[in-house]
């Protein structure tokens, strides 16, 4: 684990930070100096952490979010904390960033919990759940229904501090070269797919594989895969999938909302000051607000561009397809709960919360 620490003189702390936590990077330094008397505030330690992003920083929402997050961190900390952002592959491959943090090879990762599912399938619950909640309900379970406590327990076993740091609107269901008219059309297809939804598609006769975002277009173009899902319209547009496949299917039953996170080596996290920990946690909360609002605003324009300029055909799965996917999802739940104690425990918490939430969810909102 590498932690770059360098001393830099800080003349005065931002007034708001003085009020909340004082000036400095250690407990005995967090006493604000009077503006007109007393000794000057001691120099604060500047902490710089290496952060590997699993997404290109040019990618809307999830990639550019790493840069936005670092900018906010530096501003709120008064320059005493920095996350040095590295592109996918610069330090470690995109899908291996979290594992590298766990081992201490790098300090932090900007990624998503589902990329650790090869270690335990249950980690997927902290990214997205097929036929699961929209963003408000998902956040309610995470923060007030026990979801985050379960996540922290699992990640701590892997020497990781996990902080939800973005949540996105629903994803699209996938790009296909031809219209999918029957369930049999899916059988034998090679498709890039993420998370628990991939298990569902496997049951539909699809051969799924997980590819990092930057590797998908070439695989689709070369025919290594026949179809793909990745994210929501504004992100899919930037990868140009429409150049190869014109049929764009919705709704994103596999990811009705998705959480991205900041992963920090647990030993390193425990060594940060209370002030720096609070800055990271609060700034992640602000990033959740920002990404959700911006994400909702960006999708329709992207869909219009692809439809009007590139001939993309917007498709919506017929009821029989959604029913088949949902049935397959129930089979996945039964299988994984029978062989994975973590999966069973987390699903019990998740499903109990959703059942209790249902009375409010079905009555509190206008039907779309």
Protein Blocks (a to p, Z undefined) as FASTA:
>chain_A
ZZdddddddfbacfklmmmnogajbfklmcccdfkgcjddddddddddddddfbdfkbgh
jlmmmmmmmmmmmmmnnopaccddddehklmcfklmmmmmmnomambdcddfklmmmmom
klmmmmbcehiacfklmmmmmmmnommmmmmmmmmmnopacddfbdcddddfbdcfbdcf
bfklmgopacddehjllmmmmmnopacddddfklmmmmmmnomambdcfbdmklmmmnom
mmmpmcdcdddfklmbacddddddfklmmmpcfklmmmmmmmmmmmmmmmmmmmmmmmmm
mmmmmmmmnopacddddfklmmmmmmmmmmmmmmmmmmomklmmmmmmmmmmmmmmmmmm
mmmpccZZ
